[in-house]
């Protein structure tokens, strides 16, 4: 039987009392149950971060602004460290023995920094605002969905974020901010928890790429070739 979800309801949860031991409790008394539990090894928990291209790369040395990734906010189920799955028409349930290594907002914040370092557009990528001054792009994300979605046509990884970005330039102050909502779904190729996490990583990367293109269109960032020539935001 898979470790998928199924922790919430009695009788279906691999994370609750096993069905055979529960039956023994009804038929043979507590001592039998204690003996069964004592002989069962504690299952190992698997911890995950979002896998991304550029993960582990050294900080970028581009000529663009400093990127400050502010603490990520989250709503609903996204606040904790559970990996959630939602079957069409049903409430979400968590994977059993598979969790995020950190609360989901921290996982997403670290992934955003890793993504940015892999782009080579920013002179620095920072999580700590202490000492950050001058030309900078401040990014604040709100995570509203990070989950597996099961539908008749297949299994998908879904991410939804609200993104607020503002460019603060030395001598020019704060420019016009950007506020967008991005939502991306990716098919899950391997039908296990690791496969779901890999698909969520691909979805997150595509969502961030979509934000990047929007920032360029809106003049918050220069395209890479313009950054190399030193063209200011919105300049020619």
Backbone as numpy.savetxt, mean C-alpha at the origin, in Angstrom:
# Nx Ny Nz CAx CAy CAz Cx Cy Cz
-6.40 -27.03 2.67 -7.24 -25.83 2.67 -6.36 -24.59 2.67
-6.73 -23.59 1.93 -5.94 -22.37 1.82 -6.03 -21.55 3.10
-5.06 -20.65 3.27 -5.08 -19.73 4.41 -5.93 -18.51 4.14
-6.59 -18.46 3.01 -7.26 -17.23 2.59 -8.34 -16.82 3.57
-8.36 -15.55 3.91 -9.43 -14.86 4.60 -10.01 -15.67 5.74
-11.29 -15.85 5.76 -12.07 -16.77 6.57 -11.66 -16.86 8.03
-11.43 -15.70 8.65 -11.07 -15.70 10.06 -12.20 -15.19 10.92
-13.20 -14.58 10.28 -14.19 -13.84 11.05 -15.27 -14.76 11.60
-15.78 -15.68 10.78 -16.94 -16.46 11.18 -16.55 -17.80 11.80
-17.16 -18.14 12.91 -16.92 -19.42 13.56 -17.28 -20.55 12.60
-16.42 -21.55 12.56 -16.68 -22.68 11.69 -15.98 -22.56 10.35
-15.59 -21.31 9.93 -14.89 -21.11 8.67 -13.46 -20.65 8.91
-13.19 -20.16 10.14 -11.91 -19.49 10.36 -10.79 -20.44 10.70
-9.69 -20.34 9.91 -8.49 -21.10 10.25 -7.80 -20.47 11.46
-8.14 -19.19 11.77 -7.52 -18.53 12.90 -8.26 -18.77 14.21
-9.40 -19.49 14.17 -10.17 -19.76 15.37 -9.90 -21.19 15.82
-10.74 -21.72 16.71 -10.58 -23.10 17.16 -10.79 -24.03 15.98
-9.86 -24.95 15.67 -10.05 -25.86 14.54 -11.33 -26.65 14.70
-12.00 -26.94 13.57 -13.30 -27.59 13.63 -13.26 -28.93 14.34
-12.20 -29.74 14.13 -12.12 -31.06 14.76 -11.98 -30.94 16.27
-11.16 -29.98 16.73 -10.98 -29.79 18.16 -12.26 -29.27 18.80
-12.98 -28.40 18.07 -14.23 -27.86 18.58 -15.25 -28.99 18.76
-15.28 -29.94 17.81 -16.19 -31.07 17.92 -15.81 -31.94 19.12
-14.50 -32.15 19.33 -14.06 -32.94 20.47 -14.46 -32.29 21.78
-14.46 -30.97 21.82 -14.89 -30.27 23.03 -16.34 -30.60 23.36
-17.19 -30.67 22.32 -18.59 -30.96 22.54 -18.80 -32.41 22.97
-18.00 -33.33 22.43 -18.24 -34.75 22.66 -17.45 -35.32 23.83
-16.21 -34.85 24.01 -15.35 -35.55 24.94 -14.83 -34.75 26.09
-15.15 -33.46 26.18 -14.72 -32.69 27.34 -13.46 -31.88 27.08
-13.18 -30.96 28.03 -12.10 -30.01 27.88 -10.73 -30.64 27.84
-10.50 -31.73 28.55 -9.17 -32.32 28.59 -8.74 -32.82 27.23
-9.65 -33.34 26.45 -9.34 -33.80 25.10 -8.96 -32.62 24.22
-9.69 -31.52 24.37 -9.40 -30.32 23.58 -8.02 -29.78 23.92
-7.68 -29.72 25.20 -6.38 -29.21 25.60 -5.26 -30.09 25.03
-5.46 -31.39 25.03 -4.47 -32.29 24.47 -4.30 -32.06 22.99
-5.39 -31.84 22.26 -5.32 -31.61 20.81 -4.60 -30.31 20.52
-4.90 -29.28 21.30 -4.27 -27.97 21.06 -2.78 -28.03 21.38
-2.41 -28.74 22.44 -1.01 -28.79 22.86 -0.14 -29.47 21.82
-0.73 -30.39 21.05 0.06 -31.13 20.06 0.14 -30.44 18.72
-0.54 -29.28 18.57 -0.58 -28.56 17.30 0.44 -27.42 17.33
1.34 -27.40 16.37 2.34 -26.33 16.30 1.66 -25.02 15.92
2.18 -23.91 16.46 1.63 -22.59 16.13 2.04 -22.24 14.71
1.07 -21.94 13.82 1.41 -21.62 12.43 2.23 -20.34 12.33
3.09 -20.29 11.36 3.94 -19.12 11.15 3.15 -18.01 10.46
3.38 -16.77 10.90 2.78 -15.62 10.24 3.72 -15.08 9.18
3.17 -14.68 8.05 3.94 -14.13 6.95 3.69 -12.62 6.88
4.77 -11.84 6.82 4.68 -10.38 6.82 5.15 -9.84 5.48
4.50 -8.76 5.00 4.76 -8.25 3.67 4.92 -6.73 3.65
5.69 -6.27 2.67 5.71 -4.87 2.25 5.31 -4.85 0.77
4.94 -3.67 0.27 4.58 -3.57 -1.15 5.84 -3.70 -2.00
5.90 -4.68 -2.89 7.07 -4.81 -3.77 6.96 -3.84 -4.94
8.06 -3.12 -5.20 8.05 -2.11 -6.26 9.33 -2.17 -7.05
9.26 -1.78 -8.32 10.47 -1.53 -9.09 11.17 -0.34 -8.46
12.47 -0.42 -8.29 13.20 0.67 -7.66 13.35 0.49 -6.17
12.69 -0.55 -5.61 12.84 -0.78 -4.17 14.29 -1.14 -3.86
14.82 -0.48 -2.88 16.19 -0.74 -2.49 17.20 0.10 -3.26
16.72 0.90 -4.22 17.63 1.75 -4.97 18.15 2.86 -4.08
19.35 3.39 -4.39 19.90 4.49 -3.62 19.09 5.75 -3.89
19.03 6.71 -2.96 18.27 7.93 -3.16 18.68 8.64 -4.45
17.68 9.21 -5.11 17.94 9.85 -6.40 18.82 11.08 -6.22
19.55 11.42 -7.25 20.37 12.63 -7.25 19.95 13.52 -8.40
18.64 13.58 -8.63 18.11 14.41 -9.72 18.22 15.89 -9.40
17.80 16.71 -10.35 17.86 18.16 -10.19 16.51 18.76 -9.86
15.52 17.93 -9.63 14.20 18.43 -9.28 14.10 18.84 -7.83
12.89 19.10 -7.36 12.71 19.52 -5.97 12.90 18.36 -5.00
12.97 18.68 -3.73 12.89 17.66 -2.68 11.45 17.17 -2.63
11.25 15.86 -2.54 9.92 15.33 -2.32 9.78 14.99 -0.84
8.81 15.60 -0.19 8.50 15.30 1.20 7.22 14.48 1.23
7.33 13.21 1.63 6.17 12.33 1.73 5.64 12.42 3.16
4.53 13.09 3.31 3.95 13.29 4.63 3.29 12.00 5.13
3.01 11.90 6.43 2.33 10.69 6.94 1.04 10.42 6.18
0.84 9.16 5.84 -0.34 8.75 5.08 -1.52 8.58 6.03
-2.63 9.15 5.66 -3.86 8.94 6.42 -4.60 7.74 5.83
-5.50 7.17 6.60 -6.24 6.00 6.13 -7.64 6.01 6.74
-8.55 5.37 6.04 -9.92 5.27 6.52 -10.33 3.80 6.58
-11.26 3.50 7.45 -11.84 2.17 7.50 -10.84 1.06 7.75
-10.94 0.01 6.94 -10.10 -1.17 7.11 -8.64 -0.91 6.81
-8.33 0.19 6.16 -6.94 0.48 5.77 -6.08 0.95 6.93
-6.65 1.12 8.09 -5.87 1.66 9.22 -4.92 0.64 9.83
-5.23 -0.64 9.74 -4.46 -1.65 10.45 -3.47 -2.37 9.57
-3.06 -3.58 10.03 -2.03 -4.33 9.30 -2.60 -5.57 8.60
-3.91 -5.71 8.55 -4.52 -6.84 7.89 -4.50 -6.68 6.37
-4.41 -7.81 5.66 -4.57 -7.83 4.21 -5.99 -8.31 3.95
-6.80 -7.47 3.34 -8.23 -7.72 3.24 -8.62 -8.26 1.86
-9.67 -9.07 1.86 -10.25 -9.58 0.61 -11.75 -9.35 0.66
-12.30 -8.98 -0.49 -13.73 -8.68 -0.58 -14.33 -9.48 -1.73
-15.30 -10.33 -1.41 -16.03 -11.07 -2.43 -17.23 -10.23 -2.84
-17.52 -10.18 -4.14 -18.62 -9.36 -4.65 -19.89 -9.61 -3.84
-20.46 -8.52 -3.34 -21.71 -8.62 -2.60 -21.56 -9.04 -1.15
-20.30 -9.19 -0.67 -20.09 -9.63 0.71 -19.14 -8.67 1.41
-19.12 -8.74 2.74 -18.22 -7.90 3.51 -16.78 -8.41 3.39
-15.83 -7.53 3.66 -14.41 -7.90 3.56 -14.02 -8.81 4.71
-13.09 -9.72 4.44 -12.55 -10.61 5.45 -11.03 -10.62 5.30
-10.30 -10.81 6.41 -8.83 -10.77 6.33 -8.23 -12.12 5.99
-7.06 -12.07 5.37 -6.26 -13.28 5.23 -5.81 -13.73 6.61
-5.68 -15.02 6.78 -5.19 -15.59 8.04 -3.69 -15.86 7.91
-2.94 -15.44 8.93 -1.49 -15.66 9.01 -0.71 -14.90 7.93
-1.35 -13.94 7.29 -0.67 -13.10 6.31 -1.05 -11.65 6.62
-0.03 -10.83 6.93 -0.27 -9.45 7.34 0.75 -8.53 6.67
0.46 -7.23 6.74 1.48 -6.23 6.40 2.50 -6.19 7.53
3.75 -5.93 7.19 4.80 -5.85 8.20 4.63 -4.62 9.10
3.90 -3.63 8.63 3.59 -2.41 9.37 2.12 -2.09 9.12
1.54 -1.17 9.88 0.20 -0.72 9.51 0.17 -0.22 8.05
-0.91 -0.49 7.36 -0.98 -0.19 5.92 -0.59 1.25 5.56
-0.97 2.27 6.34 -0.53 3.63 5.96 1.00 3.77 5.95
1.69 3.11 6.87 3.15 3.18 6.88 3.75 2.39 5.71
3.12 1.27 5.36 3.58 0.50 4.20 3.48 1.35 2.93
2.37 2.05 2.77 2.17 2.88 1.58 3.13 4.07 1.57
3.37 4.66 2.72 4.31 5.79 2.77 5.72 5.37 2.37
6.18 4.24 2.89 7.50 3.73 2.51 7.55 3.39 1.03
6.46 2.81 0.51 6.42 2.47 -0.90 6.45 3.71 -1.78
5.79 4.78 -1.35 5.81 6.02 -2.12 7.22 6.59 -2.20
7.95 6.52 -1.09 9.34 7.00 -1.09 10.21 6.13 -2.00
10.03 4.81 -1.95 10.82 3.91 -2.81 10.51 4.16 -4.28
9.23 4.35 -4.58 8.83 4.66 -5.96 9.50 5.95 -6.44
9.48 6.99 -5.62 10.04 8.28 -6.01 11.55 8.18 -6.24
12.25 7.44 -5.38 13.69 7.28 -5.55 14.02 6.57 -6.86
13.15 5.67 -7.27 13.38 4.97 -8.53 13.15 5.82 -9.75
12.51 6.98 -9.62 12.22 7.84 -10.77 13.36 8.77 -11.12
14.21 9.11 -10.16 15.34 9.99 -10.44 14.96 11.42 -10.77
13.78 11.86 -10.33 13.31 13.22 -10.62 13.57 14.19 -9.48
13.85 13.66 -8.30 13.91 14.50 -7.11 15.34 14.55 -6.57
15.70 15.73 -6.08 17.04 15.87 -5.51 17.17 15.07 -4.22
16.07 14.98 -3.48 16.01 14.14 -2.28 14.59 13.63 -2.13
14.44 12.51 -1.44 13.13 12.01 -1.04 13.16 11.87 0.47
12.28 12.60 1.13 12.33 12.67 2.59 11.00 12.23 3.21
11.11 11.58 4.36 9.95 11.29 5.19 9.88 12.23 6.39
11.03 12.73 6.80 11.12 13.61 7.96 11.20 15.06 7.47
10.26 15.92 7.89 10.28 17.32 7.42 11.37 18.17 8.06
12.03 17.66 9.11 13.04 18.45 9.81 14.17 18.84 8.86
14.39 20.12 8.72 15.48 20.60 7.87 15.14 20.73 6.40
13.93 20.36 6.00 13.53 20.48 4.60 13.11 21.92 4.33
13.81 22.57 3.41 13.50 23.95 3.06 13.78 24.13 1.57
13.45 25.31 1.07 13.72 25.59 -0.33 12.69 24.92 -1.24
13.12 24.59 -2.45 12.22 24.04 -3.46 11.81 22.62 -3.08
10.51 22.39 -2.90 10.05 21.08 -2.46 8.62 20.82 -2.94
8.35 19.53 -3.12 7.00 19.07 -3.42 6.52 18.27 -2.22
5.43 18.71 -1.62 4.89 18.05 -0.43 3.70 17.19 -0.85
3.77 15.91 -0.49 2.74 14.96 -0.90 2.04 14.38 0.33
0.72 14.47 0.32 -0.07 13.87 1.37 -1.09 12.91 0.74
-1.03 11.65 1.14 -1.92 10.63 0.62 -2.92 10.19 1.68
-4.14 9.90 1.24 -5.13 9.27 2.09 -5.52 7.96 1.44
-5.31 6.87 2.15 -5.56 5.53 1.63 -7.00 5.13 1.96
-7.79 4.84 0.93 -9.19 4.46 1.16 -9.49 3.02 0.76
-8.59 2.38 0.00 -8.77 0.96 -0.33 -7.42 0.34 -0.66
-7.15 -0.81 -0.08 -5.96 -1.61 -0.38 -6.37 -3.05 -0.12
-6.85 -3.74 -1.17 -7.54 -5.00 -0.92 -7.56 -5.89 -2.15
-7.84 -7.15 -1.89 -8.17 -8.12 -2.93 -9.66 -8.04 -3.19
-10.07 -8.13 -4.45 -11.48 -8.13 -4.81 -11.75 -9.38 -5.65
-12.63 -10.24 -5.18 -12.99 -11.47 -5.89 -14.29 -11.24 -6.65
-14.25 -11.45 -7.96 -15.44 -11.33 -8.81 -15.59 -12.60 -9.64
-16.75 -12.83 -10.22 -16.91 -14.01 -11.07 -15.89 -14.07 -12.21
-15.51 -12.91 -12.73 -14.58 -12.90 -13.86 -13.12 -13.01 -13.46
-12.82 -12.98 -12.17 -11.44 -13.13 -11.76 -11.16 -12.46 -10.42
-9.89 -12.52 -9.99 -9.44 -11.94 -8.74 -8.55 -10.74 -9.05
-8.79 -9.64 -8.37 -8.09 -8.39 -8.65 -7.54 -7.78 -7.36
-6.46 -7.00 -7.51 -5.91 -6.19 -6.42 -6.31 -4.75 -6.68
-6.87 -4.12 -5.68 -7.43 -2.77 -5.85 -6.81 -1.81 -4.85
-6.41 -0.65 -5.35 -5.94 0.42 -4.49 -6.66 1.71 -4.87
-7.03 2.47 -3.87 -7.66 3.77 -4.10 -7.05 4.76 -3.12
-6.61 5.91 -3.64 -5.96 6.93 -2.80 -6.45 8.31 -3.20
-6.54 9.16 -2.22 -6.71 10.60 -2.45 -5.35 11.24 -2.28
-4.94 12.05 -3.24 -3.60 12.63 -3.23 -3.69 14.15 -3.27
-2.99 14.78 -2.35 -2.91 16.25 -2.32 -1.42 16.62 -2.38
-1.04 17.39 -3.39 0.36 17.78 -3.58 0.45 19.29 -3.76
1.52 19.85 -3.20 1.75 21.29 -3.38 3.24 21.54 -3.56
3.57 22.43 -4.48 4.96 22.79 -4.77 5.28 24.11 -4.10
6.32 24.11 -3.31 6.77 25.33 -2.63 8.16 25.64 -3.16
8.28 26.79 -3.83 9.55 27.16 -4.45 10.17 28.34 -3.73
11.48 28.33 -3.65 12.21 29.41 -2.98 11.97 30.72 -3.73
11.53 31.74 -3.02 11.29 33.05 -3.60 9.95 33.20 -4.27
9.22 32.08 -4.47 7.93 32.14 -5.15 6.77 31.71 -4.24
7.12 31.13 -3.11 6.08 30.68 -2.21 5.38 29.43 -2.72
4.16 29.23 -2.27 3.41 28.03 -2.60 2.58 28.22 -3.85
2.73 27.31 -4.81 1.97 27.38 -6.04 0.60 26.74 -5.89
-0.10 26.64 -7.00 -1.43 26.04 -7.01 -1.32 24.55 -6.68
-2.09 24.06 -5.71 -1.98 22.65 -5.32 -2.71 21.74 -6.30
-2.44 20.46 -6.17 -3.10 19.44 -6.97 -3.84 18.50 -6.03
-5.11 18.26 -6.30 -5.92 17.32 -5.51 -6.56 16.33 -6.47
-6.24 15.06 -6.31 -6.73 14.04 -7.23 -7.08 12.76 -6.47
-7.93 11.97 -7.10 -8.24 10.62 -6.62 -7.79 9.63 -7.68
-7.02 8.63 -7.27 -6.56 7.60 -8.19 -7.06 6.25 -7.70
-7.50 5.44 -8.64 -7.95 4.09 -8.33 -7.49 3.15 -9.43
-6.81 2.10 -9.05 -6.23 1.16 -10.02 -6.53 -0.26 -9.56
-6.86 -1.12 -10.52 -7.02 -2.54 -10.26 -6.07 -3.33 -11.14
-5.48 -4.36 -10.57 -4.57 -5.25 -11.29 -5.03 -6.69 -11.11
-5.02 -7.51 -12.17 -5.36 -8.92 -11.99 -4.33 -9.64 -11.12
-4.81 -10.54 -10.29 -3.94 -11.35 -9.45 -3.56 -12.60 -10.24
-2.27 -12.77 -10.52 -1.82 -13.89 -11.35 -1.65 -15.16 -10.55
-1.10 -15.04 -9.34 -0.90 -16.21 -8.48 -1.92 -16.13 -7.35
-2.72 -17.15 -7.19 -3.87 -17.12 -6.29 -3.47 -17.48 -4.86
-2.50 -16.75 -4.32 -2.14 -16.90 -2.92 -1.85 -15.52 -2.36
-1.55 -15.43 -1.06 -1.35 -14.12 -0.44 -0.20 -13.37 -1.07
0.91 -14.06 -1.37 2.04 -13.39 -1.99 1.67 -12.85 -3.37
0.85 -13.59 -4.10 0.40 -13.11 -5.41 -0.47 -11.88 -5.30
-1.32 -11.84 -4.27 -2.15 -10.65 -4.04 -1.26 -9.44 -3.73
-0.25 -9.63 -2.89 0.64 -8.53 -2.52 1.41 -8.04 -3.75
1.89 -8.96 -4.58 2.59 -8.54 -5.80 1.67 -7.72 -6.71
0.42 -8.14 -6.84 -0.53 -7.39 -7.67 -0.84 -6.03 -7.06
-0.92 -5.96 -5.74 -1.12 -4.66 -5.08 0.08 -3.74 -5.32
1.29 -4.31 -5.34 2.47 -3.52 -5.65 2.41 -2.94 -7.05
1.98 -3.77 -8.03 1.86 -3.26 -9.41 0.79 -2.17 -9.49
-0.32 -2.38 -8.79 -1.39 -1.38 -8.81 -0.92 -0.07 -8.19
-0.18 -0.17 -7.09 0.33 1.04 -6.44 1.28 1.80 -7.36
2.20 1.08 -8.02 3.13 1.74 -8.94 2.40 2.45 -10.06
1.36 1.83 -10.62 0.59 2.47 -11.69 -0.17 3.69 -11.17
-0.69 3.60 -9.94 -1.38 4.76 -9.37 -0.42 5.93 -9.18
0.79 5.67 -8.71 1.76 6.74 -8.53 2.22 7.31 -9.87
2.37 6.45 -10.88 2.72 6.95 -12.22 1.63 7.87 -12.76
0.38 7.52 -12.48 -0.73 8.37 -12.91 -0.68 9.73 -12.22
-0.35 9.72 -10.94 -0.20 11.00 -10.23 0.94 11.82 -10.81
2.05 11.17 -11.11 3.21 11.86 -11.66 2.86 12.57 -12.96
2.16 11.88 -13.86 1.76 12.50 -15.12 0.83 13.69 -14.88
-0.05 13.58 -13.88 -0.94 14.70 -13.56 -0.15 15.89 -13.04
0.85 15.65 -12.19 1.66 16.75 -11.66 2.42 17.46 -12.78
2.89 16.69 -13.74 3.60 17.30 -14.87 2.64 18.15 -15.70
1.46 17.61 -15.99 0.47 18.38 -16.76 0.07 19.66 -16.05
-0.02 19.60 -14.72 -0.47 20.75 -13.95 0.65 21.72 -13.62
1.88 21.41 -14.01 2.99 22.33 -13.81 3.66 22.23 -12.46
3.32 21.21 -11.65 3.98 21.05 -10.36 5.37 20.46 -10.52
5.59 19.70 -11.60 6.87 19.07 -11.87 7.22 19.24 -13.33
8.54 19.17 -13.62 9.01 19.21 -14.99 9.21 17.78 -15.48
9.11 17.61 -16.76 9.47 16.31 -17.33 10.98 16.10 -17.16
11.43 14.85 -17.17 12.85 14.58 -16.90 13.80 15.37 -17.79
13.48 15.51 -19.08 14.39 16.25 -19.97 14.42 17.73 -19.63
13.28 18.27 -19.12 13.26 19.67 -18.72 14.02 19.88 -17.42
13.92 18.91 -16.51 14.67 18.99 -15.27 16.17 19.03 -15.54
16.63 18.23 -16.50 18.04 18.21 -16.84 18.51 19.55 -17.38
17.62 20.26 -18.08 18.00 21.58 -18.63 17.78 22.71 -17.63
17.17 22.41 -16.48 16.95 23.44 -15.49 15.75 24.32 -15.78
14.74 23.81 -16.50 13.54 24.58 -16.81 12.69 24.68 -15.56
12.23 25.87 -15.15 11.41 26.01 -13.94 10.02 25.43 -14.16
9.26 25.16 -13.07 7.92 24.62 -13.20 7.04 25.47 -14.09
6.44 24.84 -15.12 5.56 25.55 -16.03 6.29 26.38 -17.04
7.65 26.36 -17.00 8.42 27.19 -17.91 8.66 26.49 -19.23
9.30 27.22 -20.15 9.63 26.68 -21.46 11.06 27.01 -21.79
